[in-house]
Amino acid sequence: MKVVRLKRVAEVRYGLGQPPPSSQDGIPILRATNIERGRINPDGLIFAAMKDLPLGRAPLLKAGEVLVVRSGAYTGDSALVTPEWEGSAPGYDLRLTPRAINPRFLAYQMLGPHVLDQITLARMRAAQPHLNAEDLGDIEIVTGSAEHERRVSDYLDAETARMDALTAGYLELVDRLMEQRVAITVAGVAGEPLAVPRRYSTLSWLTDVPIHWAHAKLTLLARLGSGHTPSRERPEWWTDCTIPWITTGEVWQIRYDRIEYLSETREKISQLGLANSSAELHPAGTVVLSRTASAGFSAIMATDMATSQDYVTWTCGPRLRPRFLLLCLRAMRQDLLGRLAMGSTHQTIYVPDIQSIRIPLPPLDEQDRLVEWVWQRLRRIDDATEAISRQVELLVERRQALITAAVTGQIEVPGVAA
């Protein structure tokens, strides 16, 4: 085994650059979003007509080439072009065409920390952090005899397949737990734990409810509010910012419904900005719902906060608990988005539609009981999900470590001489 520069054993070239106009069918364009930890992910695949492809500069891909993401959050991620993707076109990213190295052996090395660490350094040397062909060609990789590379690749094919199957099983279990989470939330706001007679519900997202429950428009139970962004052209409005301000930057905290109360925000606004805009300070306990990008996610304000125009708010009156309302909004999310959200790229829930929302209305003591019933069960599901997620992380780390150890000769591979 010896260490060589990547450009000694593979041709490093650029892809298409600017993507061609997309069409309903034609040649698949493999972009960074389709490159995922060693494999091609077809989700979000786009196509282009043959006439729009600059084939003289970026010919179609052949099986055995390796695509490498050259910019963005996943710079350095790579994938082997397998036979089913032969004839696709490379996107903006880099492509490696092996000349004197086993394609699978090269593809595995590109996933190992010993290569990814070099890619990180090369990326940061650029004026604008990205990976160029010259720097990628200069990274160091390991090579061996053709027989050595084949046997190591065969070994890794088998071992990573076992790991991947186990990971897929774990992820499927997480999906089932997420389905249980939704089912428990819906059951709670439908009053299923209560041993009382039931009747059909007039709400499209609930089948039935306790016979003594009412249904009501949400605007009759809570004050509807919204938010605003103070003008960025007035810098004095953006000094001494102390008021927590909920923006789309908070969606990551509430996307998975694991928290009830939102206590920290990435941005804040000032008293002067608040006074000179349509933003308002909402009291602690106000429920927020994202209505634009990543529409449909919700939480409760843990303290007095303002929001951007990307959210609507409800400050509950005496007949409605914020925690029960939060569960209702989460239980109705898919129905809400299916009926009310407009737009195909970025869904938006418009205020007139929000004003039409109706919810079930149990007595206050039952709202409290049902909220506790739901969260006792959700916490157990969340604990199980976190434990499984840790196992997945360990498998991913083990996979990367195994690849590096095998290709660099740190472990004994069956059939490979030490």
Secondary structure as the mmCIF struct_conf table of DSSP 4:
data_model
#
loop_
_struct_conf.conf_type_id
_struct_conf.id
_struct_conf.beg_label_comp_id
_struct_conf.beg_label_asym_id
_struct_conf.beg_label_seq_id
_struct_conf.end_label_comp_id
_struct_conf.end_label_asym_id
_struct_conf.end_label_seq_id
STRN STRN1 LYS A 2 ARG A 5
HELX_RH_AL_P HELX_RH_AL_P1 LEU A 6 VAL A 9
STRN STRN2 ALA A 10 TYR A 14
BEND BEND1 GLY A 17 GLN A 18
HELX_LH_PP_P HELX_LH_PP_P1 PRO A 19 PRO A 21
STRN STRN3 SER A 22 SER A 23
BEND BEND2 GLN A 24 GLY A 26
STRN STRN4 ILE A 27 LEU A 30
HELX_RH_3T_P HELX_RH_3T_P1 ALA A 32 ASN A 34
STRN STRN5 ILE A 35 GLU A 36
TURN_TY1_P TURN_TY1_P1 ARG A 37 ARG A 37
STRN STRN6 GLY A 38 GLY A 38
STRN STRN7 ARG A 39 ILE A 40
TURN_TY1_P TURN_TY1_P2 ASP A 43 GLY A 44
STRN STRN8 ILE A 46 ALA A 48
HELX_RH_3T_P HELX_RH_3T_P2 MET A 50 ASP A 52
BEND BEND3 LEU A 53 LEU A 53
TURN_TY1_P TURN_TY1_P3 LEU A 55 ARG A 57
BEND BEND4 ALA A 58 ALA A 58
HELX_LH_PP_P HELX_LH_PP_P2 PRO A 59 LEU A 61
TURN_TY1_P TURN_TY1_P4 ALA A 63 GLY A 64
STRN STRN9 VAL A 66 VAL A 68
BEND BEND5 SER A 71 GLY A 72
TURN_TY1_P TURN_TY1_P5 ALA A 73 GLY A 76
STRN STRN10 SER A 78 LEU A 80
HELX_RH_3T_P HELX_RH_3T_P3 PRO A 83 TRP A 85
TURN_TY1_P TURN_TY1_P6 GLU A 86 GLY A 87
STRN STRN11 ALA A 89 PRO A 90
BEND BEND6 TYR A 92 ASP A 93
STRN STRN12 LEU A 94 PRO A 98
BEND BEND7 ARG A 99 ILE A 101
HELX_RH_AL_P HELX_RH_AL_P2 PRO A 103 GLN A 109
TURN_TY1_P TURN_TY1_P7 MET A 110 LEU A 111
BEND BEND8 GLY A 112 GLY A 112
HELX_RH_AL_P HELX_RH_AL_P3 PRO A 113 ARG A 125
BEND BEND9 ALA A 126 PRO A 129
HELX_RH_AL_P HELX_RH_AL_P4 ALA A 133 GLY A 137
TURN_TY1_P TURN_TY1_P8 ASP A 138 ASP A 138
BEND BEND10 ILE A 139 ILE A 139
STRN STRN13 GLU A 140 THR A 143
HELX_RH_AL_P HELX_RH_AL_P5 ALA A 146 VAL A 189
TURN_TY1_P TURN_TY1_P9 ALA A 190 PRO A 193
BEND BEND11 LEU A 194 LEU A 194
BEND BEND12 VAL A 196 VAL A 196
STRN STRN14 ARG A 198 TYR A 200
BEND BEND13 THR A 202 LEU A 203
TURN_TY1_P TURN_TY1_P10 SER A 204 TRP A 205
BEND BEND14 THR A 207 THR A 207
STRN STRN15 ASP A 208 PRO A 210
TURN_TY1_P TURN_TY1_P11 ILE A 211 HIS A 212
STRN STRN16 ALA A 214 LYS A 217
HELX_RH_3T_P HELX_RH_3T_P4 LEU A 218 LEU A 220
TURN_TY1_P TURN_TY1_P12 LEU A 221 LEU A 221
STRN STRN17 ALA A 222 GLY A 225
TURN_TY1_P TURN_TY1_P13 ARG A 232 GLU A 233
HELX_RH_3T_P HELX_RH_3T_P5 PRO A 235 TRP A 238
BEND BEND15 THR A 239 ASP A 240
STRN STRN18 ILE A 243 ILE A 246
HELX_RH_3T_P HELX_RH_3T_P6 THR A 248 GLU A 250
HELX_RH_AL_P HELX_RH_AL_P6 VAL A 251 ILE A 254
TURN_TY1_P TURN_TY1_P14 ARG A 255 TYR A 256
BEND BEND16 ASP A 257 ASP A 257
BEND BEND17 GLU A 260 GLU A 260
STRN STRN19 TYR A 261 LEU A 262
BEND BEND18 ARG A 266 ARG A 266
STRN STRN20 GLU A 267 ILE A 269
HELX_RH_AL_P HELX_RH_AL_P7 GLN A 271 ALA A 275
TURN_TY1_P TURN_TY1_P15 ASN A 276 ASN A 276
BEND BEND19 SER A 277 SER A 278
HELX_LH_PP_P HELX_LH_PP_P3 LEU A 281 LEU A 281
STRN STRN21 HIS A 282 HIS A 282
HELX_LH_PP_P HELX_LH_PP_P4 PRO A 283 PRO A 283
TURN_TY1_P TURN_TY1_P16 ALA A 284 GLY A 285
STRN STRN22 VAL A 287 SER A 290
BEND BEND20 THR A 292 THR A 292
TURN_TY1_P TURN_TY1_P17 ALA A 293 GLY A 296
STRN STRN23 SER A 298 MET A 301
BEND BEND21 ALA A 302 ASP A 304
STRN STRN24 MET A 305 MET A 305
STRN STRN25 ALA A 306 THR A 307
TURN_TY1_P TURN_TY1_P18 GLN A 309 ASP A 310
STRN STRN26 TYR A 311 CYS A 316
TURN_TY1_P TURN_TY1_P19 PRO A 318 ARG A 319
HELX_RH_AL_P HELX_RH_AL_P8 PRO A 322 ALA A 331
TURN_TY1_P TURN_TY1_P20 MET A 332 MET A 332
HELX_RH_AL_P HELX_RH_AL_P9 ARG A 333 LEU A 340
STRN STRN27 MET A 342 MET A 342
BEND BEND22 SER A 344 HIS A 346
STRN STRN28 THR A 348 THR A 348
HELX_RH_AL_P HELX_RH_AL_P10 VAL A 351 ILE A 354
TURN_TY1_P TURN_TY1_P21 GLN A 355 SER A 356
STRN STRN29 ARG A 358 LEU A 361
HELX_RH_AL_P HELX_RH_AL_P11 LEU A 364 VAL A 407
TURN_TY1_P TURN_TY1_P22 THR A 408 GLY A 409
BEND BEND23 GLN A 410 ILE A 411
HELX_LH_PP_P HELX_LH_PP_P5 GLU A 412 VAL A 413
TURN_TY1_P TURN_TY1_P23 PRO A 414 GLY A 415
#
